[in-house]
Amino acid sequence: GLVVARQFWHSMKDRQHMTCSHSIRKANAVLVACVLFAVPSAFAGNDHCDQVTPQALAVGSTLNLTGSNSGATSTGDVVAGTTLDDGQPKFWEAFTTTTCTNVVLSFCGTSPVFGAYTYLATTCPANNAVVNTPLADNTTCADGNWTVPFNELPAGTYYIPIYSGPGSVGTYQLAVSASACASDLLHDHCDQSVPQALAVGSSVTFIGNNTGATTNGDAVAGTAFDNGQPIVWESFTTTTCANVTVSYCGTSPSPSFHSIRHWSPHARRATRSWAIRPSIRPHVRTVIGS
């Protein structure tokens, strides 16, 4: 009976949600297995990351997740010898984003206060392809639970390991909130700026703020803009030869004007896209074509 129970137990683990409605002999074996092995609650939860259905997380939204990690195990959670292979049982949640996102995990309201991992896994089972954050704190939540922010996460699917070791077992509350990456808001990279059509006799006005700009990906090494200064970008497109004036009227403080860069090396080409590089914080730029 014990051997049959063990075999059927492993069969249930493999099939995850198998019922006990086969033969009386198997039903009896299942009852024995339940008594001997204490069937974990994972069959109704997320004990393994592959049991989780990632939820869509849009910028400006929050996922309010609840669950119970009672009965969680360490089986199949991680690849042996990798970052999260700490021998502790884990429960899992997951989310998917479609653009660069700042994500905050908040366990506020969870009782007892849970421990928390500062990692997100990008594979299942988790290997060394993880994202770590140094920004976690247990002061934002008034009850002492952890808040774990992750900044500038590329679009993708991320698995949240929920610590389920001693003292962190029971029902949890987890809010997963998303906001836009600063680099997306301020056009920190030229490929984040959408060129605006500029016709002869018309103007285009750009309003922005370059606080938080970086030097990442701005210029090819050794070229004119490779001067170590952070840059944000605006851009426009013309369809015919045009005289263009760039005006910073209304900007405070006064800007330090650098230059306009055009993508075409041929000065007389009729159709061009241009990128404007300002060096001030709040800025107003009017581009006039004639």
MARDO-982264 format. One record per residue (C-alpha): x, y, z; residue in three letters. Coordinates in steps of 0.5 Angstrom, whole numbers, padded with zeros to 4 digits, always signed. Layout:
// MARDO-982264
XYZALA...
END
This chain:
// MARDO-982264
+0000+0000+0000GLY+0006+0005+0002LEU+0009+0004-0005VAL+0003+0005-0009VAL+0001+0011-0005ALA+0008+0014-0006ARG+0008+0012-0014GLN+0001+0015-0014PHE+0003+0021-0010TRP+0009+0023-0015HIS+0004+0022-0021SER-0001+0027-0018MET+0005+0032-0017LYS+0007+0031-0024ASP+0000+0032-0026ARG-0001+0038-0021GLN-0009+0038-0021HIS-0011+0030-0022MET-0017+0028-0018THR-0018+0022-0014CYS-0024+0019-0017SER-0021+0013-0021HIS-0021+0006-0017SER-0023+0005-0010ILE-0016+0002-0010ARG-0013+0009-0012LYS-0017+0013-0008ALA-0015+0009-0002ASN-0008+0010-0004ALA-0009+0018-0005VAL-0012+0018+0002LEU-0006+0014+0005VAL-0001+0019+0001ALA-0005+0025+0004CYS-0004+0022+0011VAL+0003+0020+0010LEU+0006+0026+0006PHE+0001+0032+0008ALA-0001+0034+0001VAL+0002+0041+0000PRO-0003+0047-0002SER+0001+0048-0008ALA-0004+0044-0012PHE-0009+0050-0011ALA-0003+0055-0011GLY+0003+0058-0014ASN+0008+0053-0011ASP+0012+0053-0017HIS+0013+0058-0022CYS+0011+0054-0028ASP+0004+0054-0024GLN+0003+0062-0025VAL+0000+0066-0030THR+0003+0072-0031PRO-0001+0078-0031GLN-0001+0084-0035ALA+0002+0090-0032LEU+0001+0097-0035ALA+0004+0103-0034VAL+0000+0107-0029GLY-0004+0101-0026SER-0003+0097-0020THR-0004+0089-0019LEU-0007+0087-0012ASN-0005+0080-0011LEU-0007+0076-0005THR-0005+0069-0003GLY-0003+0064+0002SER+0004+0061+0002ASN+0002+0055+0007SER+0005+0049+0005GLY+0010+0052+0000ALA+0016+0048-0002THR+0023+0049-0005SER+0022+0044-0010THR+0023+0046-0017GLY+0024+0053-0015ASP+0031+0055-0018VAL+0037+0052-0022VAL+0042+0049-0017ALA+0047+0053-0015GLY+0044+0060-0018THR+0043+0066-0014THR+0036+0064-0011LEU+0038+0057-0009ASP+0038+0058-0001ASP+0034+0052+0001GLY+0028+0056+0003GLN+0021+0055+0000PRO+0018+0060-0004LYS+0011+0062-0007PHE+0011+0065-0014TRP+0007+0071-0017GLU+0009+0074-0024ALA+0007+0080-0029PHE+0009+0082-0036THR+0010+0089-0038THR+0010+0091-0045THR+0015+0098-0044THR+0020+0100-0040CYS+0017+0101-0033THR+0019+0102-0026ASN+0016+0097-0021VAL+0014+0097-0014VAL+0013+0091-0010LEU+0009+0093-0003SER+0007+0088+0002PHE+0003+0093+0006CYS-0002+0090+0010GLY+0001+0083+0011THR+0000+0079+0017SER+0005+0077+0020PRO+0010+0081+0017VAL+0014+0077+0012PHE+0021+0077+0010GLY+0022+0079+0002ALA+0027+0078-0003TYR+0030+0083-0007THR+0030+0079-0013TYR+0026+0078-0020LEU+0027+0072-0024ALA+0026+0073-0031THR+0026+0065-0032THR+0022+0059-0030CYS+0026+0056-0026PRO+0030+0061-0024ALA+0037+0062-0026ASN+0042+0067-0025ASN+0038+0072-0030ALA+0035+0075-0024VAL+0034+0083-0023VAL+0037+0085-0016ASN+0035+0092-0013THR+0038+0096-0007PRO+0032+0100-0006LEU+0028+0096-0001ALA+0026+0098+0005ASP+0021+0097+0011ASN+0019+0104+0013THR+0015+0106+0007THR+0009+0101+0010CYS+0007+0103+0017ALA+0006+0096+0019ASP+0014+0094+0018GLY+0013+0090+0012ASN+0017+0091+0006TRP+0017+0095+0000THR+0021+0093-0006VAL+0022+0098-0012PRO+0025+0096-0019PHE+0027+0102-0023ASN+0028+0102-0031GLU+0026+0095-0032LEU+0026+0093-0039PRO+0019+0090-0042ALA+0018+0083-0041GLY+0016+0077-0036THR+0018+0077-0029TYR+0017+0072-0023TYR+0016+0075-0016ILE+0019+0070-0011PRO+0015+0070-0005ILE+0019+0068+0001TYR+0016+0063+0005SER+0021+0061+0010GLY+0020+0061+0018PRO+0016+0067+0020GLY+0013+0068+0013SER+0008+0063+0012VAL+0000+0065+0012GLY-0004+0070+0007THR+0000+0075+0004TYR-0002+0082+0001GLN+0002+0084-0005LEU+0001+0091-0009ALA+0005+0091-0016VAL+0005+0098-0018SER+0008+0101-0025ALA+0010+0108-0027SER+0013+0110-0033ALA+0021+0110-0034CYS+0024+0117-0033ALA+0028+0116-0040SER+0022+0115-0043ASP+0018+0121-0041LEU+0024+0125-0043LEU+0027+0122-0049HIS+0034+0121-0046ASP+0035+0117-0052HIS+0034+0120-0059CYS+0030+0113-0061ASP+0025+0115-0056GLN+0023+0122-0060SER+0018+0121-0065VAL+0020+0126-0071PRO+0014+0131-0072GLN+0013+0134-0079ALA+0015+0141-0080LEU+0012+0144-0086ALA+0015+0150-0090VAL+0011+0156-0086GLY+0009+0152-0080SER+0012+0151-0073SER+0013+0146-0068VAL+0013+0147-0061THR+0016+0142-0056PHE+0015+0143-0048ILE+0019+0138-0044GLY+0024+0137-0038ASN+0031+0134-0038ASN+0032+0133-0031THR+0035+0126-0030GLY+0038+0126-0037ALA+0044+0121-0038THR+0049+0120-0043THR+0048+0113-0045ASN+0047+0112-0052GLY+0047+0119-0054ASP+0053+0119-0059ALA+0058+0115-0063VAL+0065+0115-0059ALA+0069+0120-0062GLY+0064+0124-0066THR+0062+0131-0064ALA+0057+0130-0059PHE+0061+0125-0055ASP+0063+0130-0050ASN+0061+0127-0044GLY+0055+0131-0042GLN+0048+0128-0041PRO+0043+0130-0047ILE+0035+0129-0048VAL+0032+0129-0055TRP+0027+0132-0060GLU+0026+0131-0067SER+0023+0134-0073PHE+0022+0132-0081THR+0022+0136-0087THR+0020+0134-0094THR+0023+0140-0098THR+0029+0144-0097CYS+0028+0149-0091ALA+0031+0155-0087ASN+0030+0153-0080VAL+0030+0157-0074THR+0030+0154-0067VAL+0028+0159-0061SER+0028+0158-0054TYR+0024+0164-0052CYS+0020+0163-0045GLY+0025+0158-0043THR+0028+0159-0036SER+0033+0159-0034PRO+0036+0161-0041SER+0039+0155-0045PRO+0046+0154-0047SER+0045+0153-0054PHE+0049+0147-0057HIS+0047+0145-0064SER+0042+0142-0069ILE+0044+0135-0072ARG+0041+0132-0078HIS+0042+0125-0080TRP+0043+0126-0087SER+0051+0127-0089PRO+0048+0131-0095HIS+0047+0138-0094ALA+0042+0139-0100ARG+0038+0133-0099ARG+0031+0135-0099ALA+0028+0130-0094THR+0031+0130-0087ARG+0030+0129-0080SER+0033+0133-0075TRP+0035+0132-0067ALA+0035+0138-0063ILE+0039+0138-0056ARG+0038+0142-0051PRO+0042+0143-0045SER+0037+0146-0040ILE+0032+0143-0035ARG+0025+0146-0036PRO+0025+0148-0044HIS+0020+0151-0049VAL+0023+0150-0056ARG+0019+0153-0062THR+0022+0150-0069VAL+0020+0155-0075ILE+0020+0153-0082GLY+0021+0157-0088SER
END
